[in-house]
Amino acid sequence: MRSYENLKVWQKSHALCLEVYRITKDFPKAETYGLRQQIRNAAASVPSNIVEGCGKPTDPDLLRYVGIAMGSVTEVHYQLLLARDLGYLDADAHIEATHLATEVRMASAGFTTYLLR
């Protein structure tokens, strides 16, 4: 069992989750149970899966959950693009959040490589 708080991948994914919640708070009311909820769920799934994996007894278990987190951050990446194209995010918010998502994907890939050694 690992402590997740010191993992860069968790720190970055937590920051992404907070940013997604911040930038989606002003989405249209019609998106309350649509894209806003979907992107928030996907963003929260990233650090949550890392935390859950850290609670498992073996590295292969952790690796599985990091893989799930990578899928979720890829989903967030697309949903940010969709939100921008629908006019729900301005260019600056999209760039910042996409940059964070890319950092999480890179950190996840690096952590995966580390676990596979």
PyMOL commands that set and color helices and strands:
alter all, ss='L'
color gray80, all
select helices_A, chain A and resi 8-24+29-31+35-54+59-85+91-116
alter helices_A, ss='H'
color red, helices_A
deselect
rebuild
show_as cartoon
